[in-house]
Every structure is written in C-alpha cells, then in structure tokens.
Amino acid sequence: MSERCTERASLYDIEGYAQAGLVNEVKYINCGKGKTKILITLTNGKTICSECIDQNAVELSKKVIELYRTIKLQK
C-alpha cells in the first residue's frame, strides 16, 4: 500500500466508504503528539487519507471501519 494520498477525506467519509464495502486496505499512520492519520485503498485502487486526527477519535473510527470490512455486503 502506498502512503501517498490521491485525495483527502473526512473521518465520516472514510467510515462511509467502509460501510459501503469499498475499502480494500487500511493503514494507520502515527503523526506524533497523540494524532494519527487513516489511509485507505478503495476497491477502485484510489488511495484516500484523513488529516492527522486525535488518537481517541481514530480508535473509535477504527472499530467502525474494521466492523464493516469484515461484513460481506450483498449486492
């Protein structure tokens, strides 16, 4: 997975991609000072990242993202 973003998105948008079943890979990058960036690769190959966000918010979001990554959506 590349650490280069093709687009920035809010935490809510990233969670939405996960809920829609569009996330292939997720990476959490430490920004220092209690902040983390979320980097996702979508099913179409696009790499999207968040800004550096407070670690507590990322931990909650991580639960949402991982939950929806494990659920297989019916199409």
HTML snippet that shows the backbone in 3Dmol.js (N, CA, C, O; Angstrom):
<script src="https://3Dmol.org/build/3Dmol-min.js"></script>
<div id="view" style="width:600px;height:400px;position:relative"></div>
<script>
const pdb = `
ATOM      1  N   MET A   1       0.837  -1.176   0.000  1.00  0.00           N
ATOM      2  CA  MET A   1       0.000   0.000   0.000  1.00  0.00           C
ATOM      3  C   MET A   1       0.883   1.239   0.000  1.00  0.00           C
ATOM      4  O   MET A   1       1.800   1.355   0.813  1.00  0.00           O
ATOM      5  N   SER A   2       0.612   2.140  -0.887  1.00  0.00           N
ATOM      6  CA  SER A   2       1.345   3.391  -0.969  1.00  0.00           C
ATOM      7  C   SER A   2       0.895   4.338   0.136  1.00  0.00           C
ATOM      8  O   SER A   2      -0.270   4.321   0.534  1.00  0.00           O
ATOM      9  N   GLU A   3       1.811   5.162   0.632  1.00  0.00           N
ATOM     10  CA  GLU A   3       1.452   6.145   1.645  1.00  0.00           C
ATOM     11  C   GLU A   3       1.120   7.485   1.005  1.00  0.00           C
ATOM     12  O   GLU A   3       1.013   8.490   1.708  1.00  0.00           O
ATOM     13  N   ARG A   4       0.959   7.520  -0.297  1.00  0.00           N
ATOM     14  CA  ARG A   4       0.611   8.756  -0.994  1.00  0.00           C
ATOM     15  C   ARG A   4      -0.893   8.803  -1.223  1.00  0.00           C
ATOM     16  O   ARG A   4      -1.487   7.862  -1.751  1.00  0.00           O
ATOM     17  N   CYS A   5      -1.490   9.903  -0.821  1.00  0.00           N
ATOM     18  CA  CYS A   5      -2.932  10.088  -0.980  1.00  0.00           C
ATOM     19  C   CYS A   5      -3.231  10.704  -2.342  1.00  0.00           C
ATOM     20  O   CYS A   5      -2.527  11.605  -2.799  1.00  0.00           O
ATOM     21  N   THR A   6      -4.271  10.211  -2.974  1.00  0.00           N
ATOM     22  CA  THR A   6      -4.745  10.867  -4.188  1.00  0.00           C
ATOM     23  C   THR A   6      -5.860  11.847  -3.837  1.00  0.00           C
ATOM     24  O   THR A   6      -6.234  12.706  -4.635  1.00  0.00           O
ATOM     25  N   GLU A   7      -6.386  11.690  -2.606  1.00  0.00           N
ATOM     26  CA  GLU A   7      -7.484  12.555  -2.171  1.00  0.00           C
ATOM     27  C   GLU A   7      -7.539  12.549  -0.653  1.00  0.00           C
ATOM     28  O   GLU A   7      -7.216  11.544  -0.019  1.00  0.00           O
ATOM     29  N   ARG A   8      -7.947  13.665  -0.072  1.00  0.00           N
ATOM     30  CA  ARG A   8      -8.179  13.741   1.369  1.00  0.00           C
ATOM     31  C   ARG A   8      -9.677  13.666   1.623  1.00  0.00           C
ATOM     32  O   ARG A   8     -10.484  14.147   0.827  1.00  0.00           O
ATOM     33  N   ALA A   9     -10.030  13.056   2.742  1.00  0.00           N
ATOM     34  CA  ALA A   9     -11.445  12.926   3.090  1.00  0.00           C
ATOM     35  C   ALA A   9     -11.601  13.040   4.596  1.00  0.00           C
ATOM     36  O   ALA A   9     -10.655  12.833   5.356  1.00  0.00           O
ATOM     37  N   SER A  10     -12.816  13.375   5.010  1.00  0.00           N
ATOM     38  CA  SER A  10     -13.102  13.460   6.441  1.00  0.00           C
ATOM     39  C   SER A  10     -13.200  12.053   7.024  1.00  0.00           C
ATOM     40  O   SER A  10     -13.317  11.066   6.298  1.00  0.00           O
ATOM     41  N   LEU A  11     -13.150  11.989   8.326  1.00  0.00           N
ATOM     42  CA  LEU A  11     -13.281  10.721   9.023  1.00  0.00           C
ATOM     43  C   LEU A  11     -14.626  10.072   8.705  1.00  0.00           C
ATOM     44  O   LEU A  11     -14.704   8.856   8.533  1.00  0.00           O
ATOM     45  N   TYR A  12     -15.676  10.875   8.627  1.00  0.00           N
ATOM     46  CA  TYR A  12     -17.014  10.358   8.328  1.00  0.00           C
ATOM     47  C   TYR A  12     -17.088   9.780   6.916  1.00  0.00           C
ATOM     48  O   TYR A  12     -17.744   8.763   6.692  1.00  0.00           O
ATOM     49  N   ASP A  13     -16.421  10.424   5.971  1.00  0.00           N
ATOM     50  CA  ASP A  13     -16.395   9.902   4.601  1.00  0.00           C
ATOM     51  C   ASP A  13     -15.662   8.565   4.549  1.00  0.00           C
ATOM     52  O   ASP A  13     -16.098   7.639   3.864  1.00  0.00           O
ATOM     53  N   ILE A  14     -14.558   8.467   5.266  1.00  0.00           N
ATOM     54  CA  ILE A  14     -13.786   7.220   5.302  1.00  0.00           C
ATOM     55  C   ILE A  14     -14.621   6.094   5.906  1.00  0.00           C
ATOM     56  O   ILE A  14     -14.613   4.974   5.396  1.00  0.00           O
ATOM     57  N   GLU A  15     -15.336   6.386   6.984  1.00  0.00           N
ATOM     58  CA  GLU A  15     -16.230   5.391   7.573  1.00  0.00           C
ATOM     59  C   GLU A  15     -17.332   5.013   6.584  1.00  0.00           C
ATOM     60  O   GLU A  15     -17.732   3.851   6.518  1.00  0.00           O
ATOM     61  N   GLY A  16     -17.818   5.976   5.824  1.00  0.00           N
ATOM     62  CA  GLY A  16     -18.845   5.717   4.818  1.00  0.00           C
ATOM     63  C   GLY A  16     -18.355   4.783   3.723  1.00  0.00           C
ATOM     64  O   GLY A  16     -19.091   3.899   3.285  1.00  0.00           O
ATOM     65  N   TYR A  17     -17.116   4.973   3.276  1.00  0.00           N
ATOM     66  CA  TYR A  17     -16.539   4.052   2.290  1.00  0.00           C
ATOM     67  C   TYR A  17     -16.505   2.627   2.848  1.00  0.00           C
ATOM     68  O   TYR A  17     -16.794   1.666   2.135  1.00  0.00           O
ATOM     69  N   ALA A  18     -16.150   2.502   4.127  1.00  0.00           N
ATOM     70  CA  ALA A  18     -16.114   1.178   4.759  1.00  0.00           C
ATOM     71  C   ALA A  18     -17.524   0.589   4.823  1.00  0.00           C
ATOM     72  O   ALA A  18     -17.715  -0.592   4.535  1.00  0.00           O
ATOM     73  N   GLN A  19     -18.502   1.400   5.196  1.00  0.00           N
ATOM     74  CA  GLN A  19     -19.880   0.922   5.295  1.00  0.00           C
ATOM     75  C   GLN A  19     -20.423   0.483   3.942  1.00  0.00           C
ATOM     76  O   GLN A  19     -21.254  -0.421   3.863  1.00  0.00           O
ATOM     77  N   ALA A  20     -19.954   1.123   2.887  1.00  0.00           N
ATOM     78  CA  ALA A  20     -20.395   0.764   1.532  1.00  0.00           C
ATOM     79  C   ALA A  20     -19.630  -0.435   0.977  1.00  0.00           C
ATOM     80  O   ALA A  20     -19.924  -0.898  -0.125  1.00  0.00           O
ATOM     81  N   GLY A  21     -18.659  -0.938   1.723  1.00  0.00           N
ATOM     82  CA  GLY A  21     -17.893  -2.102   1.279  1.00  0.00           C
ATOM     83  C   GLY A  21     -16.841  -1.786   0.238  1.00  0.00           C
ATOM     84  O   GLY A  21     -16.462  -2.655  -0.547  1.00  0.00           O
ATOM     85  N   LEU A  22     -16.360  -0.538   0.221  1.00  0.00           N
ATOM     86  CA  LEU A  22     -15.422  -0.104  -0.811  1.00  0.00           C
ATOM     87  C   LEU A  22     -13.956  -0.077  -0.363  1.00  0.00           C
ATOM     88  O   LEU A  22     -13.089   0.332  -1.135  1.00  0.00           O
ATOM     89  N   VAL A  23     -13.666  -0.505   0.868  1.00  0.00           N
ATOM     90  CA  VAL A  23     -12.302  -0.427   1.392  1.00  0.00           C
ATOM     91  C   VAL A  23     -11.589  -1.778   1.256  1.00  0.00           C
ATOM     92  O   VAL A  23     -12.053  -2.795   1.772  1.00  0.00           O
ATOM     93  N   ASN A  24     -10.454  -1.764   0.552  1.00  0.00           N
ATOM     94  CA  ASN A  24      -9.625  -2.971   0.427  1.00  0.00           C
ATOM     95  C   ASN A  24      -8.589  -3.055   1.533  1.00  0.00           C
ATOM     96  O   ASN A  24      -8.406  -4.109   2.143  1.00  0.00           O
ATOM     97  N   GLU A  25      -7.906  -1.936   1.794  1.00  0.00           N
ATOM     98  CA  GLU A  25      -6.822  -1.922   2.772  1.00  0.00           C
ATOM     99  C   GLU A  25      -6.930  -0.692   3.646  1.00  0.00           C
ATOM    100  O   GLU A  25      -7.437   0.346   3.221  1.00  0.00           O
ATOM    101  N   VAL A  26      -6.445  -0.818   4.884  1.00  0.00           N
ATOM    102  CA  VAL A  26      -6.421   0.305   5.820  1.00  0.00           C
ATOM    103  C   VAL A  26      -5.053   0.354   6.479  1.00  0.00           C
ATOM    104  O   VAL A  26      -4.482  -0.680   6.823  1.00  0.00           O
ATOM    105  N   LYS A  27      -4.538   1.552   6.651  1.00  0.00           N
ATOM    106  CA  LYS A  27      -3.274   1.733   7.342  1.00  0.00           C
ATOM    107  C   LYS A  27      -3.432   2.924   8.283  1.00  0.00           C
ATOM    108  O   LYS A  27      -4.034   3.934   7.920  1.00  0.00           O
ATOM    109  N   TYR A  28      -2.891   2.800   9.487  1.00  0.00           N
ATOM    110  CA  TYR A  28      -2.950   3.858  10.479  1.00  0.00           C
ATOM    111  C   TYR A  28      -1.535   4.385  10.679  1.00  0.00           C
ATOM    112  O   TYR A  28      -0.637   3.632  11.057  1.00  0.00           O
ATOM    113  N   ILE A  29      -1.336   5.677  10.427  1.00  0.00           N
ATOM    114  CA  ILE A  29      -0.003   6.272  10.475  1.00  0.00           C
ATOM    115  C   ILE A  29       0.069   7.258  11.636  1.00  0.00           C
ATOM    116  O   ILE A  29      -0.737   8.185  11.717  1.00  0.00           O
ATOM    117  N   ASN A  30       1.026   7.062  12.528  1.00  0.00           N
ATOM    118  CA  ASN A  30       1.210   7.933  13.679  1.00  0.00           C
ATOM    119  C   ASN A  30       1.780   9.270  13.214  1.00  0.00           C
ATOM    120  O   ASN A  30       2.804   9.315  12.533  1.00  0.00           O
ATOM    121  N   CYS A  31       1.107  10.355  13.587  1.00  0.00           N
ATOM    122  CA  CYS A  31       1.569  11.701  13.236  1.00  0.00           C
ATOM    123  C   CYS A  31       2.326  12.353  14.388  1.00  0.00           C
ATOM    124  O   CYS A  31       2.863  13.450  14.236  1.00  0.00           O
ATOM    125  N   GLY A  32       2.374  11.681  15.544  1.00  0.00           N
ATOM    126  CA  GLY A  32       3.014  12.256  16.719  1.00  0.00           C
ATOM    127  C   GLY A  32       2.026  13.079  17.529  1.00  0.00           C
ATOM    128  O   GLY A  32       0.951  13.431  17.042  1.00  0.00           O
ATOM    129  N   LYS A  33       2.394  13.383  18.762  1.00  0.00           N
ATOM    130  CA  LYS A  33       1.579  14.211  19.667  1.00  0.00           C
ATOM    131  C   LYS A  33       0.152  13.696  19.812  1.00  0.00           C
ATOM    132  O   LYS A  33      -0.784  14.493  19.882  1.00  0.00           O
ATOM    133  N   GLY A  34      -0.034  12.363  19.857  1.00  0.00           N
ATOM    134  CA  GLY A  34      -1.357  11.787  20.073  1.00  0.00           C
ATOM    135  C   GLY A  34      -2.293  11.876  18.885  1.00  0.00           C
ATOM    136  O   GLY A  34      -3.512  11.811  19.043  1.00  0.00           O
ATOM    137  N   LYS A  35      -1.728  12.026  17.695  1.00  0.00           N
ATOM    138  CA  LYS A  35      -2.542  12.134  16.479  1.00  0.00           C
ATOM    139  C   LYS A  35      -2.177  11.017  15.500  1.00  0.00           C
ATOM    140  O   LYS A  35      -1.033  10.566  15.454  1.00  0.00           O
ATOM    141  N   THR A  36      -3.170  10.578  14.718  1.00  0.00           N
ATOM    142  CA  THR A  36      -2.998   9.505  13.742  1.00  0.00           C
ATOM    143  C   THR A  36      -3.726   9.854  12.463  1.00  0.00           C
ATOM    144  O   THR A  36      -4.772  10.503  12.486  1.00  0.00           O
ATOM    145  N   LYS A  37      -3.168   9.420  11.347  1.00  0.00           N
ATOM    146  CA  LYS A  37      -3.783   9.592  10.030  1.00  0.00           C
ATOM    147  C   LYS A  37      -4.277   8.228   9.564  1.00  0.00           C
ATOM    148  O   LYS A  37      -3.596   7.219   9.747  1.00  0.00           O
ATOM    149  N   ILE A  38      -5.468   8.198   8.960  1.00  0.00           N
ATOM    150  CA  ILE A  38      -6.009   6.959   8.397  1.00  0.00           C
ATOM    151  C   ILE A  38      -5.824   7.004   6.892  1.00  0.00           C
ATOM    152  O   ILE A  38      -6.174   7.987   6.238  1.00  0.00           O
ATOM    153  N   LEU A  39      -5.270   5.933   6.351  1.00  0.00           N
ATOM    154  CA  LEU A  39      -5.026   5.807   4.916  1.00  0.00           C
ATOM    155  C   LEU A  39      -5.778   4.575   4.426  1.00  0.00           C
ATOM    156  O   LEU A  39      -5.575   3.479   4.947  1.00  0.00           O
ATOM    157  N   ILE A  40      -6.647   4.745   3.429  1.00  0.00           N
ATOM    158  CA  ILE A  40      -7.399   3.607   2.897  1.00  0.00           C
ATOM    159  C   ILE A  40      -7.165   3.476   1.401  1.00  0.00           C
ATOM    160  O   ILE A  40      -6.943   4.465   0.703  1.00  0.00           O
ATOM    161  N   THR A  41      -7.218   2.247   0.923  1.00  0.00           N
ATOM    162  CA  THR A  41      -7.207   1.981  -0.507  1.00  0.00           C
ATOM    163  C   THR A  41      -8.576   1.425  -0.856  1.00  0.00           C
ATOM    164  O   THR A  41      -9.030   0.448  -0.260  1.00  0.00           O
ATOM    165  N   LEU A  42      -9.230   2.049  -1.821  1.00  0.00           N
ATOM    166  CA  LEU A  42     -10.562   1.632  -2.234  1.00  0.00           C
ATOM    167  C   LEU A  42     -10.489   0.498  -3.248  1.00  0.00           C
ATOM    168  O   LEU A  42      -9.420   0.196  -3.778  1.00  0.00           O
ATOM    169  N   THR A  43     -11.617  -0.117  -3.511  1.00  0.00           N
ATOM    170  CA  THR A  43     -11.685  -1.218  -4.468  1.00  0.00           C
ATOM    171  C   THR A  43     -11.301  -0.779  -5.873  1.00  0.00           C
ATOM    172  O   THR A  43     -10.911  -1.615  -6.689  1.00  0.00           O
ATOM    173  N   ASN A  44     -11.403   0.524  -6.177  1.00  0.00           N
ATOM    174  CA  ASN A  44     -11.019   1.024  -7.499  1.00  0.00           C
ATOM    175  C   ASN A  44      -9.545   1.436  -7.560  1.00  0.00           C
ATOM    176  O   ASN A  44      -9.088   1.960  -8.576  1.00  0.00           O
ATOM    177  N   GLY A  45      -8.797   1.196  -6.462  1.00  0.00           N
ATOM    178  CA  GLY A  45      -7.367   1.488  -6.437  1.00  0.00           C
ATOM    179  C   GLY A  45      -7.005   2.870  -5.929  1.00  0.00           C
ATOM    180  O   GLY A  45      -5.825   3.149  -5.717  1.00  0.00           O
ATOM    181  N   LYS A  46      -7.971   3.736  -5.729  1.00  0.00           N
ATOM    182  CA  LYS A  46      -7.723   5.098  -5.252  1.00  0.00           C
ATOM    183  C   LYS A  46      -7.292   5.056  -3.789  1.00  0.00           C
ATOM    184  O   LYS A  46      -7.847   4.297  -2.994  1.00  0.00           O
ATOM    185  N   THR A  47      -6.299   5.877  -3.434  1.00  0.00           N
ATOM    186  CA  THR A  47      -5.819   5.962  -2.059  1.00  0.00           C
ATOM    187  C   THR A  47      -6.313   7.264  -1.444  1.00  0.00           C
ATOM    188  O   THR A  47      -6.074   8.347  -1.978  1.00  0.00           O
ATOM    189  N   ILE A  48      -7.001   7.148  -0.321  1.00  0.00           N
ATOM    190  CA  ILE A  48      -7.600   8.300   0.345  1.00  0.00           C
ATOM    191  C   ILE A  48      -7.087   8.342   1.771  1.00  0.00           C
ATOM    192  O   ILE A  48      -6.918   7.300   2.405  1.00  0.00           O
ATOM    193  N   CYS A  49      -6.835   9.549   2.283  1.00  0.00           N
ATOM    194  CA  CYS A  49      -6.373   9.665   3.661  1.00  0.00           C
ATOM    195  C   CYS A  49      -7.107  10.783   4.382  1.00  0.00           C
ATOM    196  O   CYS A  49      -7.675  11.690   3.774  1.00  0.00           O
ATOM    197  N   SER A  50      -7.069  10.680   5.696  1.00  0.00           N
ATOM    198  CA  SER A  50      -7.629  11.715   6.555  1.00  0.00           C
ATOM    199  C   SER A  50      -6.516  12.689   6.925  1.00  0.00           C
ATOM    200  O   SER A  50      -5.348  12.468   6.609  1.00  0.00           O
ATOM    201  N   GLU A  51      -6.891  13.746   7.585  1.00  0.00           N
ATOM    202  CA  GLU A  51      -5.905  14.613   8.220  1.00  0.00           C
ATOM    203  C   GLU A  51      -5.400  13.880   9.457  1.00  0.00           C
ATOM    204  O   GLU A  51      -5.907  12.806   9.779  1.00  0.00           O
ATOM    205  N   CYS A  52      -4.430  14.427  10.144  1.00  0.00           N
ATOM    206  CA  CYS A  52      -3.998  13.861  11.417  1.00  0.00           C
ATOM    207  C   CYS A  52      -5.076  14.174  12.451  1.00  0.00           C
ATOM    208  O   CYS A  52      -5.430  15.334  12.662  1.00  0.00           O
ATOM    209  N   ILE A  53      -5.593  13.126  13.091  1.00  0.00           N
ATOM    210  CA  ILE A  53      -6.744  13.230  13.974  1.00  0.00           C
ATOM    211  C   ILE A  53      -6.359  12.718  15.356  1.00  0.00           C
ATOM    212  O   ILE A  53      -5.471  11.876  15.488  1.00  0.00           O
ATOM    213  N   ASP A  54      -7.028  13.229  16.383  1.00  0.00           N
ATOM    214  CA  ASP A  54      -6.808  12.783  17.751  1.00  0.00           C
ATOM    215  C   ASP A  54      -6.920  11.267  17.841  1.00  0.00           C
ATOM    216  O   ASP A  54      -7.843  10.679  17.277  1.00  0.00           O
ATOM    217  N   GLN A  55      -6.000  10.639  18.535  1.00  0.00           N
ATOM    218  CA  GLN A  55      -5.922   9.182  18.641  1.00  0.00           C
ATOM    219  C   GLN A  55      -7.216   8.563  19.172  1.00  0.00           C
ATOM    220  O   GLN A  55      -7.607   7.488  18.716  1.00  0.00           O
ATOM    221  N   ASN A  56      -7.886   9.214  20.121  1.00  0.00           N
ATOM    222  CA  ASN A  56      -9.128   8.666  20.677  1.00  0.00           C
ATOM    223  C   ASN A  56     -10.214   8.564  19.611  1.00  0.00           C
ATOM    224  O   ASN A  56     -10.943   7.573  19.566  1.00  0.00           O
ATOM    225  N   ALA A  57     -10.328   9.564  18.763  1.00  0.00           N
ATOM    226  CA  ALA A  57     -11.313   9.532  17.679  1.00  0.00           C
ATOM    227  C   ALA A  57     -10.959   8.451  16.669  1.00  0.00           C
ATOM    228  O   ALA A  57     -11.846   7.773  16.151  1.00  0.00           O
ATOM    229  N   VAL A  58      -9.682   8.284  16.386  1.00  0.00           N
ATOM    230  CA  VAL A  58      -9.240   7.260  15.440  1.00  0.00           C
ATOM    231  C   VAL A  58      -9.553   5.864  15.972  1.00  0.00           C
ATOM    232  O   VAL A  58      -9.955   4.989  15.206  1.00  0.00           O
ATOM    233  N   GLU A  59      -9.376   5.648  17.266  1.00  0.00           N
ATOM    234  CA  GLU A  59      -9.666   4.334  17.849  1.00  0.00           C
ATOM    235  C   GLU A  59     -11.138   3.971  17.684  1.00  0.00           C
ATOM    236  O   GLU A  59     -11.453   2.820  17.380  1.00  0.00           O
ATOM    237  N   LEU A  60     -12.037   4.920  17.875  1.00  0.00           N
ATOM    238  CA  LEU A  60     -13.463   4.665  17.665  1.00  0.00           C
ATOM    239  C   LEU A  60     -13.759   4.403  16.192  1.00  0.00           C
ATOM    240  O   LEU A  60     -14.505   3.485  15.852  1.00  0.00           O
ATOM    241  N   SER A  61     -13.176   5.206  15.337  1.00  0.00           N
ATOM    242  CA  SER A  61     -13.382   5.046  13.905  1.00  0.00           C
ATOM    243  C   SER A  61     -12.815   3.726  13.408  1.00  0.00           C
ATOM    244  O   SER A  61     -13.386   3.100  12.515  1.00  0.00           O
ATOM    245  N   LYS A  62     -11.701   3.303  13.976  1.00  0.00           N
ATOM    246  CA  LYS A  62     -11.068   2.036  13.607  1.00  0.00           C
ATOM    247  C   LYS A  62     -12.035   0.875  13.841  1.00  0.00           C
ATOM    248  O   LYS A  62     -12.096  -0.054  13.036  1.00  0.00           O
ATOM    249  N   LYS A  63     -12.790   0.926  14.940  1.00  0.00           N
ATOM    250  CA  LYS A  63     -13.772  -0.114  15.232  1.00  0.00           C
ATOM    251  C   LYS A  63     -14.854  -0.161  14.157  1.00  0.00           C
ATOM    252  O   LYS A  63     -15.259  -1.240  13.725  1.00  0.00           O
ATOM    253  N   VAL A  64     -15.317   1.000  13.731  1.00  0.00           N
ATOM    254  CA  VAL A  64     -16.345   1.076  12.686  1.00  0.00           C
ATOM    255  C   VAL A  64     -15.796   0.528  11.370  1.00  0.00           C
ATOM    256  O   VAL A  64     -16.441  -0.293  10.718  1.00  0.00           O
ATOM    257  N   ILE A  65     -14.613   0.980  10.985  1.00  0.00           N
ATOM    258  CA  ILE A  65     -14.007   0.555   9.721  1.00  0.00           C
ATOM    259  C   ILE A  65     -13.788  -0.952   9.707  1.00  0.00           C
ATOM    260  O   ILE A  65     -14.140  -1.622   8.736  1.00  0.00           O
ATOM    261  N   GLU A  66     -13.209  -1.489  10.775  1.00  0.00           N
ATOM    262  CA  GLU A  66     -12.918  -2.924  10.817  1.00  0.00           C
ATOM    263  C   GLU A  66     -14.193  -3.766  10.866  1.00  0.00           C
ATOM    264  O   GLU A  66     -14.232  -4.857  10.298  1.00  0.00           O
ATOM    265  N   LEU A  67     -15.230  -3.274  11.534  1.00  0.00           N
ATOM    266  CA  LEU A  67     -16.508  -3.979  11.559  1.00  0.00           C
ATOM    267  C   LEU A  67     -17.055  -4.138  10.153  1.00  0.00           C
ATOM    268  O   LEU A  67     -17.426  -5.241   9.752  1.00  0.00           O
ATOM    269  N   TYR A  68     -17.108  -3.054   9.407  1.00  0.00           N
ATOM    270  CA  TYR A  68     -17.684  -3.107   8.066  1.00  0.00           C
ATOM    271  C   TYR A  68     -16.772  -3.817   7.064  1.00  0.00           C
ATOM    272  O   TYR A  68     -17.249  -4.333   6.053  1.00  0.00           O
ATOM    273  N   ARG A  69     -15.478  -3.845   7.334  1.00  0.00           N
ATOM    274  CA  ARG A  69     -14.574  -4.599   6.437  1.00  0.00           C
ATOM    275  C   ARG A  69     -14.792  -6.094   6.566  1.00  0.00           C
ATOM    276  O   ARG A  69     -14.542  -6.842   5.621  1.00  0.00           O
ATOM    277  N   THR A  70     -15.261  -6.542   7.739  1.00  0.00           N
ATOM    278  CA  THR A  70     -15.480  -7.976   7.941  1.00  0.00           C
ATOM    279  C   THR A  70     -16.851  -8.442   7.468  1.00  0.00           C
ATOM    280  O   THR A  70     -17.072  -9.639   7.283  1.00  0.00           O
ATOM    281  N   ILE A  71     -17.762  -7.511   7.274  1.00  0.00           N
ATOM    282  CA  ILE A  71     -19.118  -7.860   6.814  1.00  0.00           C
ATOM    283  C   ILE A  71     -19.120  -7.903   5.295  1.00  0.00           C
ATOM    284  O   ILE A  71     -18.653  -6.969   4.643  1.00  0.00           O
ATOM    285  N   LYS A  72     -19.640  -8.981   4.734  1.00  0.00           N
ATOM    286  CA  LYS A  72     -19.769  -9.085   3.284  1.00  0.00           C
ATOM    287  C   LYS A  72     -21.140  -8.543   2.887  1.00  0.00           C
ATOM    288  O   LYS A  72     -22.169  -9.087   3.288  1.00  0.00           O
ATOM    289  N   LEU A  73     -21.147  -7.478   2.106  1.00  0.00           N
ATOM    290  CA  LEU A  73     -22.405  -6.882   1.673  1.00  0.00           C
ATOM    291  C   LEU A  73     -22.995  -7.676   0.516  1.00  0.00           C
ATOM    292  O   LEU A  73     -22.264  -8.140  -0.358  1.00  0.00           O
ATOM    293  N   GLN A  74     -24.298  -7.831   0.509  1.00  0.00           N
ATOM    294  CA  GLN A  74     -24.975  -8.481  -0.607  1.00  0.00           C
ATOM    295  C   GLN A  74     -25.266  -7.438  -1.667  1.00  0.00           C
ATOM    296  O   GLN A  74     -25.791  -6.366  -1.365  1.00  0.00           O
ATOM    297  N   LYS A  75     -24.928  -7.745  -2.899  1.00  0.00           N
ATOM    298  CA  LYS A  75     -25.166  -6.788  -3.992  1.00  0.00           C
ATOM    299  C   LYS A  75     -26.223  -7.296  -4.916  1.00  0.00           C
ATOM    300  O   LYS A  75     -26.560  -6.630  -5.895  1.00  0.00           O
TER     301      LYS A  75
END
`;
const viewer = $3Dmol.createViewer("view");
viewer.addModel(pdb, "pdb");
viewer.setStyle({}, {cartoon: {color: "spectrum"}});
viewer.zoomTo();
viewer.render();
</script>
